[in-house]
Amino acid sequence: MEKRILKVSFSKTGNGMGARIPLSIPLLKKMGITQEEREVEVMYDEERQQVIIQKKK
């Protein structure tokens, strides 16, 4: 398992706020995510307070 410490970037978008987390290209390649196939599923486990990102099947 690869572990990295990242900072969340916040920005104003219209009337609200948006947030982004930068992921490295090597990590995205390992996950099979490309510019053509870039849909992912994002899940939040409230019990463990974990965000889970996986390539959409």
Secondary structure by P-SEA (a helix, b strand, c coil): cbbbbbbbbbbbcccbbbbbbbbcaaaaaaacccccccbbbbbbcccccbbbbbccc
